[in-house]
Each structure stands twice: as C-alpha cells, then as structure tokens.
Amino acid sequence: DFKSGETTKGWFYQQVIFLFDSMSQESQKSAFKLMQALAFPVHVAGSVWKERSMCIDDRIRDIAQVEVAAYERLKSSIDAAWLKFLQFDDMTEELVQKVGHDFLSSSVSNVIPENNEHGTDPITSTRQSSLVSGMTCLLSLLTIGDFDEVINLCNKILLTLKGGKLDNGDKKSRNACLFLLPACCYAYTNIMCRKWETMKLGNTMGRHTASAFAVKDLFSPILDSITELVNLDDWANIDAIAQCCVLLCDGRRLLRLANNVLPHAIKTLMRNSGAAISSDERSVISRVTSLFVDACEIPTVRVINLKRRPDRLLDFMADAAKEQLLVIKGPAKLRSKSQVKKNANAIVSPSSIDVNEACSGYDAFDGQCGADELEEQLLERLAGDGALSDFIRAKWRPGDLRAFDREARNGNELVATSITERACALSHIASWMGVEQSLSPVVNAGEVDGYEQKVIRMFKISGFARGPALLHKNTDMEPAPVCVVLEDDAVLADRFAERL
C-alpha cells in the first residue's frame, strides 16, 4: 500500500509520488515500477563496488571500500526506503541480465506489444505511463549495457511506425512508441562511448585507427528512416527526433530538421492564428518550437577531420557529448576568387544552393599524397575554375608565427610550403568559407521570415562575442556571432561550453 506510511519513506519517495496526478491503482503500479527501475542500477553499482573492495590493487580497493560504505549508509537511510522495493540475495551477472531484460520487456510492452498482429490491444498510454516506460527502458539499457538490445529496440520502433504491429491511424500509440526513442539514443551514445574506450584499452599499439574503422554507426540510419516516416504535423514525434539529434551532438541533422520544421511550426502558430487548432496541439507545437530555440543556445563546433582518421573523430565526439556541444564537419565547398568577388554581397537563395550541403560536412583535405593528387582533391570540391595556388602560397615565413607560437623560428626567411601544410591550410580555408556562406542572408519569399531566419542561423554559430572590446573603436559594438573551428585532436577543457 503506497499511501500507508508515506511520511516514513523519505523525500525522494514523496517526489516520485508527486509526479502522478492521482494515486489510483494504475498510478500506484506505475510509481512502484519506476522506483524498482531506479533501485536496480543502485543495487548493481553496490554489487560491483563490493567485488572491487576485494581487489589486490590497494588503490582500487580503498576507493571501493569508501563506495561500499556509502552504499550501506544509503540503504539504512529513511530517504532510501524505496531501495527495498527491489532486493537481491545474490547479485550475479546472470541475474543482472535477467532482471534488466525483464524490466526492458515490461516497459516496451506498454507501447510495442509482442505477438499482437492486429494491433488492437496496446496498453493505454498516458504521458505519465510513457514517462515511466521511457525511464525504465533507459535505466535497463544503461545497466545491462547491451548494445545489440538497443539496436533491436530501435528496429522495433521503426517497424511499429511502419505499421508492422500498430494501426497507422493510432496516433497516440505512435507517439508513445517514439517516446522511447530518446531513451534508446541516450543509452546508445553512452554504451558506444564505453565500448570505444574499452577497445582502446585493449589495443596497446598506440594508434586506434584500425579499431575505429570497425565501429559502425547503426543508430543514425534507423533515425533517418524514422524521420522519413514522420510528417510535419507529427509534433510530438518531431520533438523526439530533435532530442536525439542533440544527444548525438549531430548539428548537421538538427539543422536540416530545423530547416524543414520551423517554417511550418511558426506559420501554424503565428500566421494561421485563426485556424482551428486545439489547445493541446498548440501546446505541443509551442514545445517543439521552444526545443529548437533552446537548442540554438548549444554551441555548434566545426571540426576538421581526415577520412582516414575515424579514431580521432570518435574521441572528439565523446568529448563533445560530455560538454553538450553540437558538431558538424567544418570543411565546405570552395569558391574560386572570381566567385567570391561576384557573390560578396549577394543574397543566397535556397533554390540555387543547398545551404546544408554546401556550407559544411566534408572531410579534411589529405596531405599524404603528391601535389597533383592534392590538386585533384581541390578540383572535386571547387565551385568554378581555380588551382591550389589561388588559395595557398608556395612559400611562407615561419617567423610570422612568433606572436602565437613561442617555438616558432626567428628570422624572415621564406620556406617552401609542404604538401601536408597546404592540405591543412586548405581545410581551414574551406571551413571558414563555409562559415561565411552559411551566415549569408537566406531568403525564400513566402516561407522564411526574419524570425525563422534568425533562429535557423543560430544553429550555425557557437555563440556571440561579449565582454570588453579588444579595440577601442569596437567599444559600443553589439555582440557579434562567433564560430569555432577545431581540429579533431583538440582537447576540450572542462566546462568548455560554459566558458565559451
């Protein structure tokens, strides 16, 4: 009985109960299930620390003993009485997997019933029950750490949306199904990061390039397929897909989604104010729009990465996930000098150029080749006529770097620019050309107004420059947009996004 003795179960129990509108029998079951799911990883962590407390390495043993003592104090606390909703006599690996899969199966069955060919008996899904299912699913996946289980669940969601198990007209069931998607995405990113770190620990050869080529992104193709099934009026599902883009740090996919969704959302809210829109639908549309506006506040970082170095990109993306950044590949299509002068003040129209495709998303130029091969790489990515000499000088003066590099040589002598230096410089030039082009005004009469344009452009920058001006003439200048371009071996400082 959940109501009896509530005051003796501590503040955490009270907060969980507060999540539910009523304490009906169904709500009691949901609350009990949620607290069991929350207790599961705590008990598993306690078991792991108990095992490590017997390690022969005194450093591991000492830390483990501290954690075990904290776990025992937590269990004896009134505020942790909810931990008793799930208890184990002997926590083995087999039991952890069994309990985790049982929790997972139970949460998934609420929205994706097994063996239901006619799609007639899914459990009625309220937002509260969907929340419990999502949290239970997430906690189970993270605790058992089963990568294949995440992908299998994502494929079930995809099949459900295609009408394999549920009626296509059952919008509530579709929404409940996609409610699980962000949970799967969060579990996927965390498990993949742990998997990559484990692979690196097992490789003592130094570089991890070969291991990185074995890492396949299985989630993004599923997300692309799900996105294709969602129309512009599926606001709740668009919300779930946008959350996944943020969790994946995928700035490119989020920008593409914003380009498709925001004009329609704002048009529905602001330009069709007299249309018959229910209060619930208006609330969901406002939430989706707010989600994109909030995502604009996340710094977008452009990274320069060689196609043959996926290991560096995996390392960078793991750091970006910790710092909550959006990442896009920086290098863009290059424009010849004549085109740069011709288009310097031009307004770029979406009908003449795909902003997403032209302004970013390419690999870095690779300098491990001959001069002719580098010229070929340039021509493949150059809009119009041009040559390498149009962008990179044949010689340069290392002494010019003394202001930035204390190790740079003294003197004014010129040295030949190596192939790798030319490729590196070309990659940075391509990235900054992409910055310039992506921030050009974009106009499409009748579709994109000033507000939409400003929101979409926010996805392409890292923030705004604020604080004291470096130059006196800029003292009263308004905050200017800033773009950050990093190479893939950059090590992000703690609280990078906050400090930025």
ABEGO torsion letter per residue (X at the ends): XAABGAAAAEAAAAAAAAABABABAAAAAAAAAAAAAAAAAAAAAAAAAAAAAABABAAAAAAAAAAAAAAAAAAABAAAAAAAABBBABBBAAAAAAAAAAAAAAAAAAABBBGBAAGAABBBBBAAAAAAAAAAAAAAAAAAGBAAAAAAAAAAAAAAAAGAABBAABAAAAAAAAAAAAAAAAAAAAAAAAAAAAAAAABAAGBAAAAAAABBBAAAAAAAAAAAABBAABAAAAAAAAAAAAAAGBAAAAAAAAAAAAAAAAAAAAAAAABBBBAAAAAAAAAAAAAAAAAAABBBBBBBBBAABAAAAAAAAAAAAAAGBBBBBABBBBBBAAAAAAAAABBBBAAABBAAAAABGBBBBBABBBAAAAAAAAAAABBEBEBAAAABBABBBAAAAAAABAABBBEABBBBBBAAAAAAAAAAAAAAAAAAAAABBBBBBGABBAAAAAAAAAAABAEBBBEBBABAAAAABBBBBBBBBBBAABBBBBGAAAAX
